[in-house]
Amino acid sequence: MSFDLASRLAERRAASLYRQRPLLQAPQGPQVQVDGQMLVNFCSNDYLGLANHPEVIRAMQQGAEKWGVGGGASHLVVGHSTPHHELEEALAAFTGRPRALLFSTGYMANLAAVTALVGQGDSVLQDRLNHASLLDAGLLSGARFSRYLHNDGDSLGKRLDKSQGDCLVVTDGVFSMDGDVADLPTLCTEARKRKAWVMVDDAHGFGTLGANGGGIVEHFGLGLDAVQVLVGTLGKGFGTAGAFVAGSDELIETLIQFARPYIYTTSQPPAVACATLKSLELLRSEGWRREHLARLVARFRAGADEIGLSLMDSFTPIQPILIGDSARALKLSALLRERGLLVGAIRPPTVPAGSARLRVTLSAAHSDAQLEQLLHALADCWPQVRGDG
């Protein structure tokens, strides 16, 4: 039997679910060139506007001049350089945890943490809306895998009652497609009752949430006793690349010894770690970025409400506009693009069937005028799409 790939692709096209890669022809920023067109960018995760910051760029240039452009080997062979070590120490201090461990991607960090901590005879319980990397990690771990209702402490408690062996509760900090945040106090209380550990992937919260940009854990004032495994990514709020896991000394040593995604891969270029050290410095010293971003979020939500758009329950930079039908979401995205605005349409299977949306992401690099441009365009375009429903 041969692989009928053509039919699979044709079915996806017919369902308005076919994905294509836009070609970015300029650096990340509030205004970009995509496929030859200049557009105001409302679909980047560069929440603090650091990806093209001149000081971060210079730090990476200087790092490359001193350390070269490649990691050269895995961390356990001869790929763990001084910049990696310094960044791990800085991230540990930033998160208020004894240690941190670098990974090349957030996907690898999540896969590493889950599969190193639980296996056959254990249990892993996850929010049903968790990121794909967390769900994949749970399935690959070999542990008994179950999903509780979104942000529902009662649902989690019932599954905890049925758990076996070591139990790991896993949740996103900020849910990437809805923009809402995990109810960590409730989840941690349920986990503590049953001596389960809690793992939070705060990819979209680090840098943007908390008084100092420390993310969802800082936002709720929770410590190591409540959230034992904390994951953060560096390609969003930090504007660079990579990820980390922060926790106890025993946790980090366990990952170094047993996490295959850490052991069997080349380290990230040291120059990236140099750039991230600079972005962390800016993140901590330039609180105005978070303040401006919060004002943009509030203004967008007020403006969208005036237009009559259906938003999700989010105070984060992720502001989805719920459309429902995939074809209508694509149409609205295309109409906005005609007006010089880049807003991505998110469709199944990334989100549940019937919940296609436009995922507006805001950045501290956006100006007030650019946000007003988006709101005016939505006011003009939404009636054309709403009439198709």
KAFEN-V88359 format. One line per field, one symbol per residue. phi: phi as a letter, one per 20 degrees, with the letter a starting at -180 (. if undefined). Layout:
phi=???
This chain:
phi=.efeffffffffffeldfdcefeedbfgrfccdclndeceedbeeffdmdfcfgffffffgffffedndcfnafgedbdeeggfffffffffffemcgbccecfbfgffffffffeecbgndccdcffdgfgfffffffffnffdbdefgldffffgffffefcmfcdecbfedffddnedfefgfffffffgdleedddedgedfnddngdnfnfffgemedffedecddcddedgfmdaobbdcrfgfffffffeceffefdbfffggffffffgfffffgfedfffffffffffffffffffffnfedeebdefecfdfdoefffffffffffffencdcfedcgefcggncgbededdcfffegffffffffffffeggfegfef
